[in-house]
Amino acid sequence: MQNTTRILSCLTLAGLATLSATALAGDGKPAPAPAAAPAAEATALALAPATLDLGEMIAGQPKSAPLTITNTGNASITIASLKGGCGCTTITGTPTEAIAPGASFTVQVTVDPGMKTGIELKKPVHLVLTDGRAQTMQVVGRVKTVVKVSPEVVEMSPKGESKAPAVSLSRMDTAPFRVTGATPAGVIAMPSDDKSAKSHELQVDAKAWEKAGRPTAITLTTDQPDAPKVAVIIKASEAVTMFRLPAPDGESDQTSTEAAQDALIQRIDAGLVSVQRSPQFEMRLHRETGMLFVHGSEDDLDAVRAVVRTLPASSGVRESRPTPGN
């Protein structure tokens, strides 16, 4: 070690360069220089266009455009996956074989804009190679509003009553048009006549909406090529009530109290097995206070009330209603 230290201390800068390419062998003789590592084979991908702009889009109508990918590196590549970041974006034509240096391939990118209008779309496309490297590009577009829906969202009360029973449709350019159908049928009444008009006021049938399963959107069709489908969004407000269950009182055992709470909730849930619950239905327990919060439609709440009435009085379960003025 001391000899090696003295040797290093006497080396000039030129000697250091020499030492970096060789090593002292165990017998004091220079060891052969290691073979030079092969130059890294660069792999680069060029996407054309870098951002795929689909331009103006029509609600409910998918739109496609080509995307060309070129291997600009000096090594072959293989695509492991090429897909959109959401289910509304699909890609066809992805090659399964290796792509040679300088070679290109073209895929078709299709985006379904959905039914919402007046929005800017920005959807990612992810490209992953078999060696794990990844690249992301963006697909953009603009969904124009041709037929305006007012109100934008129809709110339904927990009792299945519409807070805005009429929906107004009108073209942005005030040109006359016809409304030709609705899905599901019957939830929104069609115009009494079949004439073109600058605007249409359509009635929402709350009972038909309930019967149709409380859909969150109604699709209207028109005779307009640039607005063949129009969505009426429906939002259902939920009802909430509370039921008081046994709660820890400082004297009883907390474990047994919690077990009693769980048993009561299980009995309530079992009593609802044959009940058609709304998608909003939920029961949440606040352990410390013993308050069971029930969310859902008025029918959901009535069903829970019916089950609670079947419980023995000794269970201590009772509905807690807000005091007047609160």
Helices and strands as residue ranges (DSSP letters): H 2-10, H 13-21, E 23-24, E 30-31, E 45-48, E 51-57, E 63-71, E 79-84, E 89-92, E 104-111, E 119-129, E 134-143, E 147-150, E 153-156, E 166-171, E 179-183, E 199-203, H 206-211, E 217-222, E 229-236, E 239-244, H 254-271, E 282-286, E 291-296, H 298-309, G 313-315, E 318-320
